[in-house]
């Protein structure tokens, strides 16, 4: 059998996916998030969201493992487990929406919300008062819904951390820990509801070998960056990814 038949993609599409995952892993190594947003925004031009999500979930778990040597000592475990309470609540709802509803309008709304909050941040908005347990659980629940629906759960959590002025090194470490656990949980749920098949594993396996290279490069860039440079790069990255998402959704109407 033709090797390409296992992937159910053309050779050009395979190269495009490989390049996207490589760039996304560099971004993940630098930011601590953004891997899923990059992949879902670009790969969705050639694959439907429901086929991309399980692939990204496996890759997110894998890339978090590769980041452990760089982030372990900087994880805020109390924050991680508080957020995971909300994620455990929101994720099943997000997967339900992924399976039974068209994600286009939801994706468009997510992108609009992200751009709104990023603009607030670029204008210097911060609010340490929202750094409390109820708000964290609410943010985690929203993250879980979005993560189940389109693996974009890192966006609301990263924005929450930036608004509450958490140091970048803690943001990066805590996000990696959150989405190692959360994505393993969501992937288990996605297997139960039947959106995982053998093609997912054929497509994912060769991509895993790209991840440590990208994470290594991203970590090197992070170590050399200043805090203000880090924050601005995160903001502009979120805007670019969200605009790409909006263009993609509009082009499908």
Protein Blocks (a to p, Z undefined) as FASTA:
>chain_A
ZZklmnopafklmmmmmmmmmmmmmmmmmnopajlmmmmmmmmmmbcfklmmmmmmmmmm
mmmmmmmmmmmmmccfklmmmmmmmmmmmmmmmmmmmmmpcfklmmmmmmmmmmmmmmmm
mnopacfklmcfklmmmmmmmmmmmmmmnopmmmmmmmmmmmnopafklmmmmmmmmmmm
mmmmmmmmmmmnopacfklmmmmmmmmmmmmmmmmmmmmmmmmpcfklmmmmmmmmmmmm
mmmmmmmmmmmZZ
